[in-house]
């Protein structure tokens, strides 16, 4: 669309100076019009085929250690990328061809008006939009319309399939013995609390008032009925990172235990999850005098002297606390697993 300023009105005869309109073959030849319509519908159909091929490739091609290859590349990646790219490409080409060959291509010129349009102008605009819809042929070209809607609709299939890669559900992996799922960690009764990295067990006498340091569950060598480790290697390290905690010691008089948590501490020593309940960042910035623990990512602040309550920032719930005790050898151990899920909040969390 071209426009003219109010200071440059059109000629007296009403001619804005646009070149004479050139008719396209599809404007004057019904056969060419039908042929173009079939071409556009075919492009939309190819898009739909590519969307279906994406789903087929997702479930049929192997990934992992024994993955299929194409020219040395992962066949799954090549197929998924090509299929999704083709689905989007053919829809784009189809729309372009529809606009070039079938939609009205008359150039329009009008004078510019003030921003606040009159009621008459608004009515004229609505009428022009309606005319545009009619000229696009979407109402009288069911083949083009339906094939386009089908292609766009099938584009939802790759999106739905890809949701599967978000990971298994909590019910599929829930296992208290190995700390899998959203509701469990490897902590359980009797598991020793050890210093992060070095892995040495901790006695209450090792911690002074005001101290805060990182800790983790001791390495667990539980086996199944066949004598095989329940969890080892990378899964073990992941499970231990999920069970990461911070230990802090304060004057017992400063601590306000949460409901039912009077026996969760040892001589003023408290243990909390190290994972922020906002988006899961590791927390360790301690304000020694206030017992406030600050997350460095988004400044969520938790009061460790008040059951890990949130006092500032975007976190929506308190820091989970681990109940602790002392074993027969005088080392700090867990009384049980966390009584609530650790890490970021999620919509299915049981409060």
PyMOL commands that set and color helices and strands:
alter all, ss='L'
color gray80, all
select helices_A, chain A and resi 25-28+30-60+75-101+119-136+142-166+170-173+204-206+233-242+252-254+304-306
alter helices_A, ss='H'
color red, helices_A
select strands_A, chain A and resi 2-4+69-70+73-74+109-111+193-195+212-217+245-249+269-273+285-287+292-294+301-303+309-312+324-326+332-334
alter strands_A, ss='S'
color yellow, strands_A
deselect
rebuild
show_as cartoon
